[in-house]
Amino acid sequence: MIRGFMLILAMLSIGTLINELTDLPIPGNVIGMIILFLCLQFKIIPYDWVKDAAASLTKRMSLFFIPAGVGMMEYLDLLKDNVMMISVTIVGSMFAVLLTAGWTGQFLGKKDQK
């Protein structure tokens, strides 16, 4: 399991380094997870090496949201000032995802019937 944590941490570090060197608008942790995904897809890293570490992190995922929630309390005034814009954005993006998922499901369903 330690090897899995080390691999995940290494991919996070590589992603952060790439972000710092290239000034990409994508966060380093996202770049790192994309690299890890590609390494797993192309079997550069065996799935068994990270399986236990990933399961352990997934079980404790709710703990990782606590710092973000506490950090939001610092910006409560800013959130109150923009509550309407935030609400419209959330509802709009929810409908966009709902429509996209529905259309994709219909498209794939028609493709399977042929």
N, C-alpha and C positions, 0 to 999 in steps of 0.2 A: 504494500500500500504506500510505503514511503516513496518508492520509485514513481508511482502515479502522481503523488503530490509534487514531487520534484519536476516531473515532466510538465504538469499543468503550470507550475510556477515559472519554469523555463520558457514556455510558450507565452505566458503573460509578459515576462521580461523582454523577450524578443519583440513582441508586438509593441510594447511601450518604447523600446529603442527605435523601432522603425517609425513610429509616430513622431518621436523627437527629432529624428534625422530628416524626415521628409515633410513635416508640417501638414500631414494629411488631415482632413476634417473628420476622420474616423478615430474614435478613442483607441488607445493602445490595447486595452483589454479585449476589445472586439477584434482587432487585427490578430491578436494572439490566439483567440478562440477559432478564428477562421483558419489560421495556420495549423492549429491542432486538429481541426476537422479535416483539412486536406491531408495531413499526415496519416490520420486514421483511415480515410477513404482510400488512399493509395497504398495502404498497408506498410508505410514507412515505420509507424509505431503500431505495435500489436495492441488490439483492443483490450486484451487481458491485463496489460500493464497499467491502464488508467481506470479500468472498470470499478474496482473497489474504492479508489479515491473519489471518483465522480459520484458514486452512490452515497458515500459518506457526506460529501458536500451537498448533495441534493436533499438528503434527510434533514440537514441543518440549515437549509436555505432561508427559512423565515428569520433566523437570527441575523442574517446579513442585511435585512431591510430595516433593522432597528436604528443603526447610525443615520441612514438616509431620512427616516422619519423624524428623528430628533433634530437633524440638521435643518429640516424644513421649518421647524419652530422658530429658527433664527430669522427666517424670511416671511413670517406670518403677515406682517404689514404689507409687504409686496404682493403676497397672494391675495389678501383682502382687496387691494386696489385693482387687481386684474382678474377677479373671480368670474366676471362675465366672459371675458375673452378666453380664459382657460376652459370654462364650461362649454363654450361653442366649439372650441378646438377638440375637446374630448368627444363630444357628441358627433361632430363632423367626421372625425377619424374613425369612430366606431361604425358609422354607417358606411364609410368607404371600405373598411375591412369586411363588413358584412356583405356588401354588394360584390366585392371582389371574390370572396370565398364562395358565394352563391353561384356567380358566373363561372368560376373555375370548376366547381362541382358539376354544374350542368354540362359544361364543355367536355369534361372527362367522362361523364355518364353517357353522353351521346357517342363519344369516341369508342367506349367499351361495347356499345350495342352494335356497332358496325362490324 
